[in-house]
Amino acid sequence: MHTKTDSEVTSVATSSPTRSPPRRPIYYVQSPSRDSHDGEKTVTTSFHSSPVLSPVASPHHSSSTGFSAPQRKKEHQHQHQHSLKTWKQIDVIEEEGFLHGEDRNSGFSRRCYFLAFVVGFFVLFSLFSLILLGASKHMKPKIVIKSIKFDHVTVQAGSDSTGVATDMISMNSTLKFTYRNTGTFFGVHVSATPLELSYSDIVIASGNMKEFHQSRKSHRLVSVAIMGSKVPLYGSGASLSSTTGMPTLPVPLNLNFVMRSRANVLGKLVKPKYYKRIHCSITLDPKKLGAQVSLKNSCTYD
């Protein structure tokens, strides 16, 4: 029997197909850090601090890298979701602000439109009123004094209220005139001051005209009674007195009054007024008592 030496045994063991089981790699477990970058730094330091450069370190690096990547992905997703939530909140705030701003702008616009409408309405209404006023100013009423009739005239001696003796005159007369409203779109309200007949600056008779309304583009004949009773003449009555109580000579008289007309163009807003001052020189002829005396060419109208 051949005794195998140690070298032969070694050679047989080496050449034998059966291999010894490989050594299991040693893994270093590193607790995950909150910051993935700190974990990588710790693992890298441990790897470089190892004195042996062998394939054993590779699994350790893979394990650390495999753990850090999901962690970074998770944190990245968390940050992305947080960013989305923030942007959504900003969008909601901006949208609400936009809507509120739009509501405020709409309310402001409505107020501006309303104010512009009111101002425009007043401007147009004022312009329309001015146009009506200007047009109505040219449509003045026309007044023509037609005639006067003296029905009764007497001059007699008497005394005034203080007892002073003087001649006193009494008369009864009627004045006629025509009034024409030339307005094409408005009526007028007509009044007048007292109609006064005077002799030597003494009012010997007066009368009041009854107020009336004259419709557009129409006319009427107006009659006013002018009367006086026992009016003192003082020294002016010497030329009028007579034995019969009637004046024997023509007596110059003056008639004065003011005709007032107010047009109703646009209610109480546009009411033009017209004034006509009338003065007539009249001659009282004792021979024409009871007859109409024409005054067509005896009056002035101011």
C-alpha beads as a LAMMPS data file, in Angstrom:
LAMMPS data file: protein, C-alpha beads

302 atoms
301 bonds

1 atom types
1 bond types

-500.0 500.0 xlo xhi
-500.0 500.0 ylo yhi
-500.0 500.0 zlo zhi

Masses

1 110.0

Atoms # bond

1 1 1 0.000 0.000 0.000
2 1 1 1.162 3.378 -1.022
3 1 1 0.953 5.947 1.650
4 1 1 -0.224 9.360 0.349
5 1 1 1.807 12.198 1.334
6 1 1 0.471 15.556 2.465
7 1 1 1.131 17.094 -0.899
8 1 1 -0.799 14.432 -2.674
9 1 1 -3.716 14.845 -0.337
10 1 1 -3.654 18.511 -1.006
11 1 1 -3.502 17.919 -4.736
12 1 1 -6.426 15.496 -4.661
13 1 1 -8.496 17.855 -2.632
14 1 1 -7.783 20.585 -5.071
15 1 1 -8.535 18.568 -8.156
16 1 1 -11.719 17.123 -6.677
17 1 1 -14.923 18.363 -8.355
18 1 1 -16.488 19.033 -5.020
19 1 1 -15.869 22.580 -3.900
20 1 1 -16.113 23.972 -0.492
21 1 1 -19.172 26.140 0.009
22 1 1 -18.538 29.878 -0.691
23 1 1 -18.303 32.282 2.108
24 1 1 -21.410 34.323 2.744
25 1 1 -20.948 38.032 2.259
26 1 1 -21.014 40.091 5.340
27 1 1 -23.663 42.909 5.283
28 1 1 -23.403 46.004 7.342
29 1 1 -26.807 47.318 8.378
30 1 1 -26.976 51.070 8.593
31 1 1 -30.070 52.623 10.222
32 1 1 -31.741 55.008 7.784
33 1 1 -31.146 58.645 8.437
34 1 1 -33.738 61.349 8.029
35 1 1 -31.672 62.829 5.314
36 1 1 -30.871 60.401 2.538
37 1 1 -27.706 62.300 1.790
38 1 1 -26.436 61.753 5.379
39 1 1 -27.080 57.991 4.990
40 1 1 -25.085 57.859 1.805
41 1 1 -22.288 59.759 3.453
42 1 1 -22.208 57.326 6.438
43 1 1 -22.188 54.278 4.230
44 1 1 -19.496 55.699 2.032
45 1 1 -17.345 56.443 5.066
46 1 1 -17.790 52.895 6.347
47 1 1 -16.901 51.496 2.981
48 1 1 -13.725 53.521 2.650
49 1 1 -12.742 52.900 6.236
50 1 1 -12.686 49.129 5.637
51 1 1 -9.073 47.926 5.235
52 1 1 -10.003 45.152 2.856
53 1 1 -11.070 45.875 -0.712
54 1 1 -13.088 42.847 -1.622
55 1 1 -16.346 42.001 -3.329
56 1 1 -17.846 41.779 0.130
57 1 1 -18.201 45.574 0.197
58 1 1 -20.239 45.634 -2.967
59 1 1 -23.389 44.123 -1.420
60 1 1 -23.071 46.572 1.413
61 1 1 -23.046 49.489 -1.038
62 1 1 -25.948 48.015 -2.986
63 1 1 -27.970 47.580 0.142
64 1 1 -27.413 51.190 1.204
65 1 1 -28.127 52.514 -2.255
66 1 1 -31.273 50.422 -2.597
67 1 1 -32.566 51.763 0.675
68 1 1 -31.799 55.418 -0.099
69 1 1 -33.456 55.520 -3.531
70 1 1 -36.963 54.607 -2.307
71 1 1 -36.524 57.001 0.535
72 1 1 -35.606 59.822 -1.857
73 1 1 -38.476 58.880 -4.164
74 1 1 -40.914 58.906 -1.285
75 1 1 -39.694 62.253 -0.031
76 1 1 -39.766 63.607 -3.579
77 1 1 -43.368 62.440 -3.978
78 1 1 -44.236 63.978 -0.633
79 1 1 -42.686 67.295 -1.642
80 1 1 -44.438 67.138 -5.020
81 1 1 -47.792 66.482 -3.364
82 1 1 -47.162 69.308 -0.919
83 1 1 -46.303 71.615 -3.814
84 1 1 -49.473 70.560 -5.653
85 1 1 -51.551 71.263 -2.567
86 1 1 -49.897 74.654 -2.168
87 1 1 -50.472 75.535 -5.815
88 1 1 -54.081 74.357 -5.568
89 1 1 -54.596 76.555 -2.521
90 1 1 -53.031 79.491 -4.368
91 1 1 -55.239 78.805 -7.368
92 1 1 -58.333 78.691 -5.161
93 1 1 -57.329 81.922 -3.426
94 1 1 -56.590 83.595 -6.732
95 1 1 -59.865 82.348 -8.180
96 1 1 -61.825 83.536 -5.148
97 1 1 -60.010 86.862 -5.264
98 1 1 -60.731 87.126 -8.946
99 1 1 -64.393 86.342 -8.395
100 1 1 -64.651 88.783 -5.498
101 1 1 -62.789 91.368 -7.535
102 1 1 -65.095 90.719 -10.449
103 1 1 -68.107 91.141 -8.175
104 1 1 -66.701 94.422 -6.863
105 1 1 -65.922 95.598 -10.360
106 1 1 -69.401 94.617 -11.508
107 1 1 -70.982 96.540 -8.637
108 1 1 -68.776 99.552 -9.339
109 1 1 -69.649 99.380 -13.026
110 1 1 -73.369 99.228 -12.258
111 1 1 -73.069 102.295 -10.020
112 1 1 -71.145 104.133 -12.718
113 1 1 -73.764 103.226 -15.317
114 1 1 -76.567 104.364 -13.021
115 1 1 -74.801 107.640 -12.235
116 1 1 -74.093 108.227 -15.923
117 1 1 -77.753 107.527 -16.725
118 1 1 -78.971 109.984 -14.093
119 1 1 -76.538 112.701 -15.198
120 1 1 -77.366 112.106 -18.855
121 1 1 -81.087 112.226 -18.122
122 1 1 -80.797 115.549 -16.307
123 1 1 -78.587 116.984 -19.034
124 1 1 -81.005 115.941 -21.770
125 1 1 -84.017 117.095 -19.769
126 1 1 -82.376 120.464 -19.081
127 1 1 -81.510 120.832 -22.747
128 1 1 -85.069 119.970 -23.741
129 1 1 -86.441 122.459 -21.212
130 1 1 -84.159 125.208 -22.520
131 1 1 -85.300 124.493 -26.063
132 1 1 -88.948 124.738 -25.005
133 1 1 -88.261 127.919 -23.066
134 1 1 -86.486 129.517 -26.008
135 1 1 -89.242 128.532 -28.390
136 1 1 -92.003 129.788 -26.096
137 1 1 -90.304 133.168 -25.573
138 1 1 -90.989 134.006 -29.197
139 1 1 -94.680 133.135 -28.887
140 1 1 -95.756 136.194 -26.979
141 1 1 -99.452 136.946 -26.617
142 1 1 -100.963 139.743 -28.672
143 1 1 -103.217 142.343 -27.055
144 1 1 -105.190 144.939 -28.985
145 1 1 -107.255 147.603 -27.210
146 1 1 -110.426 147.956 -29.255
147 1 1 -112.635 150.644 -27.735
148 1 1 -114.036 152.352 -24.666
149 1 1 -117.567 153.494 -23.964
150 1 1 -118.494 156.126 -21.386
151 1 1 -121.964 155.363 -20.104
152 1 1 -122.238 157.981 -17.417
153 1 1 -120.196 160.991 -16.300
154 1 1 -121.183 163.583 -13.654
155 1 1 -119.299 166.369 -11.900
156 1 1 -120.788 167.888 -8.762
157 1 1 -119.756 169.792 -5.682
158 1 1 -119.026 167.904 -2.507
159 1 1 -116.437 167.294 0.179
160 1 1 -113.786 164.654 0.759
161 1 1 -113.478 162.395 3.809
162 1 1 -111.787 165.143 5.812
163 1 1 -114.553 167.638 5.070
164 1 1 -112.668 169.720 2.505
165 1 1 -115.058 171.159 -0.110
166 1 1 -114.200 170.222 -3.690
167 1 1 -115.673 169.152 -6.996
168 1 1 -116.228 165.396 -7.249
169 1 1 -116.561 163.238 -10.362
170 1 1 -118.324 159.942 -10.933
171 1 1 -118.213 157.839 -14.087
172 1 1 -119.063 154.487 -15.481
173 1 1 -117.229 153.114 -18.561
174 1 1 -116.411 149.845 -20.304
175 1 1 -113.127 148.964 -21.989
176 1 1 -112.895 146.253 -24.640
177 1 1 -109.778 144.526 -25.996
178 1 1 -108.808 141.287 -27.646
179 1 1 -106.350 138.792 -26.209
180 1 1 -104.670 136.239 -28.512
181 1 1 -102.486 133.335 -27.381
182 1 1 -99.997 132.626 -30.173
183 1 1 -98.497 129.582 -28.467
184 1 1 -98.776 126.443 -30.569
185 1 1 -98.201 123.938 -27.768
186 1 1 -99.104 125.643 -24.491
187 1 1 -101.890 127.566 -22.816
188 1 1 -101.532 130.718 -20.713
189 1 1 -102.949 132.008 -17.464
190 1 1 -103.831 135.712 -17.792
191 1 1 -104.187 138.388 -15.131
192 1 1 -103.757 142.177 -14.991
193 1 1 -103.114 145.030 -12.640
194 1 1 -106.035 147.377 -11.963
195 1 1 -107.033 149.363 -15.046
196 1 1 -106.834 153.049 -14.082
197 1 1 -108.293 156.132 -15.781
198 1 1 -106.599 159.299 -14.618
199 1 1 -107.185 163.004 -15.096
200 1 1 -104.322 165.421 -14.248
201 1 1 -102.510 162.633 -12.404
202 1 1 -105.631 161.909 -10.358
203 1 1 -107.117 158.446 -10.733
204 1 1 -110.816 159.088 -11.301
205 1 1 -111.866 155.493 -12.158
206 1 1 -110.472 151.985 -11.997
207 1 1 -111.468 148.427 -12.768
208 1 1 -110.240 144.873 -12.174
209 1 1 -110.089 142.263 -14.892
210 1 1 -111.209 138.771 -14.038
211 1 1 -108.416 136.224 -14.461
212 1 1 -108.804 133.602 -17.174
213 1 1 -106.986 130.801 -18.961
214 1 1 -106.415 130.968 -22.678
215 1 1 -105.772 127.742 -24.572
216 1 1 -103.183 127.442 -27.336
217 1 1 -103.737 129.257 -30.621
218 1 1 -106.938 130.911 -29.510
219 1 1 -108.237 134.386 -28.704
220 1 1 -111.097 136.127 -26.904
221 1 1 -112.738 139.516 -26.508
222 1 1 -112.382 140.875 -22.975
223 1 1 -114.592 143.518 -21.417
224 1 1 -113.657 145.355 -18.219
225 1 1 -115.820 147.828 -16.332
226 1 1 -113.943 150.949 -15.212
227 1 1 -115.830 153.006 -12.646
228 1 1 -115.345 155.801 -10.155
229 1 1 -117.718 157.246 -7.555
230 1 1 -117.394 160.752 -6.082
231 1 1 -113.668 161.075 -6.570
232 1 1 -112.358 164.431 -5.295
233 1 1 -110.860 166.622 -8.036
234 1 1 -109.730 169.488 -5.776
235 1 1 -108.447 172.322 -7.945
236 1 1 -108.439 170.286 -11.152
237 1 1 -112.216 170.051 -11.368
238 1 1 -112.887 173.715 -12.119
239 1 1 -112.775 173.176 -15.878
240 1 1 -115.141 170.202 -15.688
241 1 1 -117.923 171.668 -13.604
242 1 1 -121.090 172.994 -15.149
243 1 1 -124.601 173.839 -14.259
244 1 1 -125.875 170.602 -15.777
245 1 1 -123.338 168.420 -13.958
246 1 1 -121.865 167.298 -17.270
247 1 1 -118.521 168.357 -18.757
248 1 1 -119.023 170.758 -21.611
249 1 1 -115.580 170.393 -23.184
250 1 1 -113.536 167.320 -24.188
251 1 1 -111.598 165.921 -21.260
252 1 1 -108.174 164.272 -21.815
253 1 1 -107.766 161.040 -19.899
254 1 1 -105.034 158.421 -19.596
255 1 1 -105.509 154.686 -19.271
256 1 1 -102.727 152.570 -17.769
257 1 1 -102.441 148.908 -16.771
258 1 1 -100.131 145.902 -17.100
259 1 1 -101.245 142.628 -18.633
260 1 1 -99.553 139.556 -17.144
261 1 1 -99.452 136.155 -18.841
262 1 1 -97.895 132.959 -17.550
263 1 1 -97.449 130.041 -19.937
264 1 1 -97.795 126.420 -18.828
265 1 1 -95.220 124.831 -21.131
266 1 1 -93.913 121.941 -19.018
267 1 1 -95.802 121.831 -15.766
268 1 1 -94.126 123.868 -13.044
269 1 1 -90.647 123.425 -14.526
270 1 1 -90.971 125.606 -17.629
271 1 1 -93.305 128.571 -17.066
272 1 1 -92.309 131.602 -19.123
273 1 1 -93.952 134.869 -18.179
274 1 1 -94.988 137.746 -20.424
275 1 1 -95.627 141.314 -19.326
276 1 1 -97.283 143.951 -21.469
277 1 1 -97.508 147.514 -20.193
278 1 1 -100.339 149.329 -21.918
279 1 1 -100.880 153.068 -22.064
280 1 1 -103.742 154.741 -23.904
281 1 1 -104.514 158.434 -24.439
282 1 1 -108.298 158.873 -24.400
283 1 1 -110.450 161.883 -25.034
284 1 1 -113.745 162.048 -23.208
285 1 1 -116.149 163.817 -25.551
286 1 1 -119.431 164.743 -23.821
287 1 1 -121.170 164.478 -27.201
288 1 1 -120.236 160.802 -27.539
289 1 1 -121.533 159.493 -24.247
290 1 1 -122.905 155.973 -24.639
291 1 1 -121.005 155.359 -27.881
292 1 1 -117.993 153.192 -28.550
293 1 1 -114.826 155.245 -28.912
294 1 1 -112.146 153.504 -30.988
295 1 1 -108.697 153.228 -29.407
296 1 1 -106.852 151.391 -32.202
297 1 1 -104.338 154.140 -32.738
298 1 1 -104.380 155.587 -29.246
299 1 1 -102.436 152.926 -27.272
300 1 1 -98.844 151.876 -26.864
301 1 1 -97.684 148.411 -25.777
302 1 1 -94.389 148.008 -23.938

Bonds

1 1 1 2
2 1 2 3
3 1 3 4
4 1 4 5
5 1 5 6
6 1 6 7
7 1 7 8
8 1 8 9
9 1 9 10
10 1 10 11
11 1 11 12
12 1 12 13
13 1 13 14
14 1 14 15
15 1 15 16
16 1 16 17
17 1 17 18
18 1 18 19
19 1 19 20
20 1 20 21
21 1 21 22
22 1 22 23
23 1 23 24
24 1 24 25
25 1 25 26
26 1 26 27
27 1 27 28
28 1 28 29
29 1 29 30
30 1 30 31
31 1 31 32
32 1 32 33
33 1 33 34
34 1 34 35
35 1 35 36
36 1 36 37
37 1 37 38
38 1 38 39
39 1 39 40
40 1 40 41
41 1 41 42
42 1 42 43
43 1 43 44
44 1 44 45
45 1 45 46
46 1 46 47
47 1 47 48
48 1 48 49
49 1 49 50
50 1 50 51
51 1 51 52
52 1 52 53
53 1 53 54
54 1 54 55
55 1 55 56
56 1 56 57
57 1 57 58
58 1 58 59
59 1 59 60
60 1 60 61
61 1 61 62
62 1 62 63
63 1 63 64
64 1 64 65
65 1 65 66
66 1 66 67
67 1 67 68
68 1 68 69
69 1 69 70
70 1 70 71
71 1 71 72
72 1 72 73
73 1 73 74
74 1 74 75
75 1 75 76
76 1 76 77
77 1 77 78
78 1 78 79
79 1 79 80
80 1 80 81
81 1 81 82
82 1 82 83
83 1 83 84
84 1 84 85
85 1 85 86
86 1 86 87
87 1 87 88
88 1 88 89
89 1 89 90
90 1 90 91
91 1 91 92
92 1 92 93
93 1 93 94
94 1 94 95
95 1 95 96
96 1 96 97
97 1 97 98
98 1 98 99
99 1 99 100
100 1 100 101
101 1 101 102
102 1 102 103
103 1 103 104
104 1 104 105
105 1 105 106
106 1 106 107
107 1 107 108
108 1 108 109
109 1 109 110
110 1 110 111
111 1 111 112
112 1 112 113
113 1 113 114
114 1 114 115
115 1 115 116
116 1 116 117
117 1 117 118
118 1 118 119
119 1 119 120
120 1 120 121
121 1 121 122
122 1 122 123
123 1 123 124
124 1 124 125
125 1 125 126
126 1 126 127
127 1 127 128
128 1 128 129
129 1 129 130
130 1 130 131
131 1 131 132
132 1 132 133
133 1 133 134
134 1 134 135
135 1 135 136
136 1 136 137
137 1 137 138
138 1 138 139
139 1 139 140
140 1 140 141
141 1 141 142
142 1 142 143
143 1 143 144
144 1 144 145
145 1 145 146
146 1 146 147
147 1 147 148
148 1 148 149
149 1 149 150
150 1 150 151
151 1 151 152
152 1 152 153
153 1 153 154
154 1 154 155
155 1 155 156
156 1 156 157
157 1 157 158
158 1 158 159
159 1 159 160
160 1 160 161
161 1 161 162
162 1 162 163
163 1 163 164
164 1 164 165
165 1 165 166
166 1 166 167
167 1 167 168
168 1 168 169
169 1 169 170
170 1 170 171
171 1 171 172
172 1 172 173
173 1 173 174
174 1 174 175
175 1 175 176
176 1 176 177
177 1 177 178
178 1 178 179
179 1 179 180
180 1 180 181
181 1 181 182
182 1 182 183
183 1 183 184
184 1 184 185
185 1 185 186
186 1 186 187
187 1 187 188
188 1 188 189
189 1 189 190
190 1 190 191
191 1 191 192
192 1 192 193
193 1 193 194
194 1 194 195
195 1 195 196
196 1 196 197
197 1 197 198
198 1 198 199
199 1 199 200
200 1 200 201
201 1 201 202
202 1 202 203
203 1 203 204
204 1 204 205
205 1 205 206
206 1 206 207
207 1 207 208
208 1 208 209
209 1 209 210
210 1 210 211
211 1 211 212
212 1 212 213
213 1 213 214
214 1 214 215
215 1 215 216
216 1 216 217
217 1 217 218
218 1 218 219
219 1 219 220
220 1 220 221
221 1 221 222
222 1 222 223
223 1 223 224
224 1 224 225
225 1 225 226
226 1 226 227
227 1 227 228
228 1 228 229
229 1 229 230
230 1 230 231
231 1 231 232
232 1 232 233
233 1 233 234
234 1 234 235
235 1 235 236
236 1 236 237
237 1 237 238
238 1 238 239
239 1 239 240
240 1 240 241
241 1 241 242
242 1 242 243
243 1 243 244
244 1 244 245
245 1 245 246
246 1 246 247
247 1 247 248
248 1 248 249
249 1 249 250
250 1 250 251
251 1 251 252
252 1 252 253
253 1 253 254
254 1 254 255
255 1 255 256
256 1 256 257
257 1 257 258
258 1 258 259
259 1 259 260
260 1 260 261
261 1 261 262
262 1 262 263
263 1 263 264
264 1 264 265
265 1 265 266
266 1 266 267
267 1 267 268
268 1 268 269
269 1 269 270
270 1 270 271
271 1 271 272
272 1 272 273
273 1 273 274
274 1 274 275
275 1 275 276
276 1 276 277
277 1 277 278
278 1 278 279
279 1 279 280
280 1 280 281
281 1 281 282
282 1 282 283
283 1 283 284
284 1 284 285
285 1 285 286
286 1 286 287
287 1 287 288
288 1 288 289
289 1 289 290
290 1 290 291
291 1 291 292
292 1 292 293
293 1 293 294
294 1 294 295
295 1 295 296
296 1 296 297
297 1 297 298
298 1 298 299
299 1 299 300
300 1 300 301
301 1 301 302
